[in-house]
Amino acid sequence: MSFLDLLSMSASNLWRRKLRTCLTILGVIIGTASIVVMLSLGFGLKKSYMSEIENSGELTTINVYSGGNNYYYDEDGQTSNTDNEITDEVIEQFSQLEHVDFVSPILSCNIIFRQGVYRNDSYVTAMTTEAMVKKKLELASGTIPTSDEEIRFIFGNSSVQDFYNYKTNSYPYWDTGELPEIDFEGDFFVIYDTEAFYNSEYGTDSDTPVKPPKKYITGNNCLVAGDVEAYNSFSYGVYTNIDALKKQLKKVFKNKAIPGQPTTKSGKPYSYWVYEQAYVQVDDFNYVSEVQKQISEMGFQANSNAEYVESTQKQFNTIQMALGGIGSVALFVAAISIANTMMMSIYERTKEIGIIKVLGCSLGNIRSLFLIEAAFIGFIGGFLGLILSYGLSYILNTFLGGALGNAMDMGGGGSSGISYIPLWLSALALVFAVLVGIIAGFLPAMRAMRLSPLSAIKTE
């Protein structure tokens, strides 16, 4: 008997018992849909979490620190850091490490911004343009500052809260809930020498008055995209291009020590820059821990989200196993239903089995006949169960996905849905349903194969 004949007979036998077959298939549909939807919830939560970190640009990021700012004077009267300094030479060494995509030094300083009666004493962070692009900095308008232009600043979308009226010494947003009228694309008066400003403004222990520092004007500034309540990694800070800031600081503090930079014993600045932090971008998340270890062995403090993400992934895997186990119960019940259906089919077709044995049908063909019937039930139930799974997944994402995303404060769009069914899961679920059908039908098929032909023919 050919394989096509076995397929035809199996389909015909199932069709003759429509109600029982449909009920058995329904059990497989429910079982398949249960396990797929349960697993999809775990995959959806994991995907949303990973997507949120990836969108922030922090998934493959390593933050490197020098470890301290303690200086001592050497024999030549020059200062050296007791910990490894992050210099341009060190930045170059980081960039030569395998799997490192790029490196950006981070330079920070205190700067005062004024516009009209409003003032903001800000902590400005400077990095390369490439770093801001890689960290997915989105602007409401304008372009990211580059090193080839006059210094411009990017204000976080929530930084407007920190502008206060220096004449009345009041914060409009925190006092009244109203935002101050700041034109972020307009001109600002900028004060870089904050120590001289505070001394001239509030006085010192000395009776000698301090001359107010020079004010500079900067225009064509930018604002981070998002309203004042929206959160992202750039919401509250002020940012600029690092090369532009270094040029500006050299101009402002000409022949003087730049705040935060090491000096000789006589107070003269070094010819090189020292950075308090470096931003290292790795080309693949799987190599973050490896690169982080290499940087730590070089004597620097290095941290990343790798350990936290790996720990969270283990938690998600545990959740997936639990959800999959719950769904498997329904599929196990479906397997029992398939076994029961096949066993009942054997009892009803005992005489038929005896006749085909007498006619010369091999034992292998008889076994294959029942296994194919069981596989048919598994395949049809698995296929329809997948369709039901995708429908349920769509409903969950449509009606519950947005609410869950808001509850988790994903910043509007970070969540891709609470249910996610990867293609490999669909294929695996279909194969698994067929295997469950074959395994459930194995014992009934063996019983049919072992029936005595003469006893089977005599059965009424």
Buried (B, 14 or more C-beta within 10 A) or exposed (E): BEEEEBBEBBEEBBEEBEEBBBEBBBBBBBBBBBBBBBBBBBBBBBBBBBBBBBBBBBBBBBBBBBBEEEBEEEEEEBBEBEBBBBBEEBBEEBBEBEBBEBBBBBBBBBBBBBBBEBBBBBEBBBBBBBBBEBBBBEBBEBEBBBBEEEBBBBBBBBBBBBBBBBEEEEBBBEEEEEEBEBEBBEEBBBBBBBEBBBBBEEEEEEEEEBEEBEBBEBEBBBBBBBEEEBBBBBBBBBBBBBBBBBBBBBEBBEEEBBEBBBBBEEEEBBEEBBBBBBBBBBBEBEBBBBBBEBBBEBEBBBBBBBEEBEEBEEEBEEBBEEBBEEBBEBBBBBBEBBBBBBBBBBEEBBEBBBBBBEEEBEEEBBBBBBBBBBBBBBBBBBBBBBEBBBEBBBEBBEEBBBEBBEEBEBBBEBBBBBBBBEEEBBEEBBEBBBBBBBBBBBEBBBBBBEBEBEEBBEEE
